[in-house]
Amino acid sequence: MPAGATMARFALRWILDQPAVTVIIPGARNTEQASGNAAAAELAPLGDEVHAAVREVYDELIRPHVHTRW
């Protein structure tokens, strides 16, 4: 995870890095959350190693529970 990034900003940056994504519409309950969401765009794109690590976590912990639903 990039230094100083919250988990929410990291997640939004990961979504921004996806080639098929053209827009993100995150929720926010207050001005601070909205500003934090916007700050995700200021993070540098995540490296290949980070994307591989996220994919590994998904494959190991999430895919078995959800992937058969589609």
Contacts in CASP RR format, 6 or more apart in sequence:
PFRMAT RR
TARGET T0000
AUTHOR 0000-0000-0000
METHOD contacts of the structure
MODEL  1
MPAGATMARFALRWILDQPAVTVIIPGARNTEQASGNAAAAELAPLGDEV
HAAVREVYDELIRPHVHTRW
1 7 0 8 1.000
1 10 0 8 1.000
1 50 0 8 1.000
2 9 0 8 1.000
2 10 0 8 1.000
2 13 0 8 1.000
2 43 0 8 1.000
2 44 0 8 1.000
2 46 0 8 1.000
5 13 0 8 1.000
5 40 0 8 1.000
5 43 0 8 1.000
6 36 0 8 1.000
8 26 0 8 1.000
8 33 0 8 1.000
8 36 0 8 1.000
8 37 0 8 1.000
8 40 0 8 1.000
9 36 0 8 1.000
9 37 0 8 1.000
9 39 0 8 1.000
9 40 0 8 1.000
9 43 0 8 1.000
10 40 0 8 1.000
10 43 0 8 1.000
12 24 0 8 1.000
12 26 0 8 1.000
12 37 0 8 1.000
12 40 0 8 1.000
12 41 0 8 1.000
13 40 0 8 1.000
13 41 0 8 1.000
13 43 0 8 1.000
13 45 0 8 1.000
13 46 0 8 1.000
14 46 0 8 1.000
14 50 0 8 1.000
14 51 0 8 1.000
14 54 0 8 1.000
15 21 0 8 1.000
15 24 0 8 1.000
16 24 0 8 1.000
16 40 0 8 1.000
16 41 0 8 1.000
16 45 0 8 1.000
17 45 0 8 1.000
17 46 0 8 1.000
17 51 0 8 1.000
26 37 0 8 1.000
27 33 0 8 1.000
27 37 0 8 1.000
28 34 0 8 1.000
28 37 0 8 1.000
END
